[in-house]
Amino acid sequence: MRYNLAHVCEASFEFNKTETLYKEILREHLKYVDCVRRLGSTVHDRDQIYSASHWFKDVLEINHNSPNAWTMIGNIRTTKQEWKPRQKKFERILYNSQTTNDSLCFNFIRKYMITNFIFADM
């Protein structure tokens, strides 16, 4: 219930309330990956890039192959104009045996690369 409320607050741009709710949830459920990821996205939306990267790295401690976390870290690299590290994050998703056949991951990264003019023959 609180997760859904936090998600509604996030969609309503009530970031302080969102952050509080997600942190309350994490006090009870330390490894709730979606909650950690959403918290990272929330602070990222407030341009707190450094803090966001720490939340996404926390996701990777729980699930080392999380395509969502690797994508968000890749997006942070884009924000910082770090093209090669960004490329490596996306390639990690593409070549991971767990996400190789995940058409959603592949299409997202492909579209992202095309819109950012770095599409390479895949």
Number of C-alpha atoms within 10 A of each C-alpha: 6 12 16 10 14 24 20 13 17 20 12 10 14 14 18 12 14 25 20 13 20 23 17 14 17 16 10 9 11 13 15 15 20 14 23 24 22 21 27 26 22 23 20 18 14 11 12 13 19 12 15 25 22 13 23 24 20 18 24 18 13 14 13 12 17 18 21 16 27 23 21 22 23 24 19 18 19 16 13 11 11 13 13 11 14 22 17 13 19 24 16 17 23 22 12 13 11 12 17 13 12 14 11 10 17 18 12 13 20 19 12 15 15 12 10 10 9 12 13 8 5 5
